[in-house]
Amino acid sequence: LAKTTQPISMDSYEGQEVNITCSHNNIATNDYITWYQQFPSQGPRFIIQGYKTKVTNEVASLFIPADRKSSTLSLPRVSLSDTAVYYCLVGDSGAAGNKLTFGGGTRVLVKP
Amino acid sequence: DTEVTQTPKHLVMGMTNKKSLKCEQHMGHRAMYWYKQKAKKPPELMFVYSYEKLSINESVPSRFSPECPNSSLLNLHLHALQPEDSALYLCASSQGGTQETQYFGPGTRLLVL
């Protein structure tokens, strides 16, 4: 099962871009990389998922180098409401359900 | 409807009590999950149901007993819990394949006295 390593915390300011890098050295060939966001006392919320290169949606971008041993979540122009914990996950591609193992997560604090 | 609902939102129980947590989704998802999350820690997977059958049990103590009555409902029966079982219990669902987005409910905050 691929293990992920992320920075414990990051501080930023409103309007800045936040980049969170996650290491997953033993990612399997079939594994995708998924990022979730969690606010206090709420369940995690899906942000973005990718397999290789770059993926972009309305809230974030995900950059994955060719070796796939790391990935970077990019949050453009953050606001105070982006203060949350961000989890990088690498999925187990087993057939019975979708087993996700959450790493430690990165606490992002956006300051005014 | 992309919502997973969980009841109750808060639960306080004694170590001799029996209680149940409930989870419901109406997205047609065929996989459902229970996670446990302690304060300032990441969620930890407990159980996975796939097509109403238990497919993963992460060596959870038997005082936690999951049940999936149908494809929309997931229960977690609690009996003889310990204070260290106090945590946020999260339910999630996904379509039923692999590498899929999981949709999480808001959780049940459990306190065991």
Interface residues (C-beta under 8 A of the other chain):
Chain A: N30 D31 Y32 T34 S41 Q42 G43 P44 R45 F46 Q49 Y87 G91 S93 G94 A95 A96 G97 N98 K99 L100 T101 F102 G103 G104 G105
Chain B: V4 A31 Y33 P42 P43 E44 L45 V48 Y49 S50 S55 I56 L88 L90 C91 A92 S94 G96 G97 T98 Q99 E100 T101 Q102 Y103 F104 G105 P106 G107 R109
